[in-house]
Amino acid sequence: MAENHCELLQPAPGGFGAGLGGGLCRRCSVGLGALAQRPGSVSKWVRLNVGGTYFLTTRQTLCRDPKSFLYRLCQADPDLDSDKDETGAYLIDRDPTYFGPVLNYLRHGKLVINKDLAEEGVLEEAEFYNITSLIKLVKDKIRERDSKTSQVPVKHVYRVLQCQEEELTQMVSTMSDGWKFEQLVSIGSSYNYGSEDQAEFLCVVSKELHNSLYGTTSEPSEKAKSDDEETGHDGNDSD
């Protein structure tokens, strides 16, 4: 019995069969694109199982960076230990959430990161897959983000404390919780029965106001609280 063989014809440019990866069979009219799916052939489509999530893409996309892990995966690098699951998808034990931006970058060359994703997470994946151009882009984006954050004006909260001259040195030296001395204003002296006149001062201290909801500030130090209480008592005595 004579064996059947496909006799392939090359298609005219732009004609039917040109987009199927080759010509048509003279006898069975099967395109080379379909023939490529036969056992033993290499498909242009690649299926990836990244952390339990499947991704379907082309070999051309994965081979954008010749130095990357994904390029070596498509080339069946013998030094690369790559297992497949029961569906034939390459198994990659990485976070699928952050693989999305990496794959999209390989597809269209643009870095697109959703607001709910951290740039550091994308950078971690770019470094794992060794995509050098993407690594540079993400690092630039992180630097740009950090520079904007550092340019936000720092807010301060101020307190005015009243104290006598003999208390001044101790109060300034024992300030804690981020309070800093700003200014000292003399308000004269006070007379206490049975003792010498004591010079009195208003001491201005400040503290950086860290970002918090509704602009709330942290509690003042114990020293500031005690000085406030003493100031309140002094004010009551003078009435």
Secondary structure, DSSP 8 states (H G I E B T S, - for coil): -------EE---TTSTTGGGTS-EETTT--BHHHHTTSTT---SEEEEEETTEEEEEEHHHHTSSTTSHHHHHHTT-TTS---B-TTS-EEE-S-HHHHHHHHHHHHHS-----TTS-HHHHHHHHHHHT-HHHHHHHHHHHHHHHHHHHTS--EEEEEEEEEEHHHHHHHHHT--TT-EEEEEEEEEEE--TTS--EEEEEEEEEEEE---GGG------HHHHHHHHHHHHHHHHH-
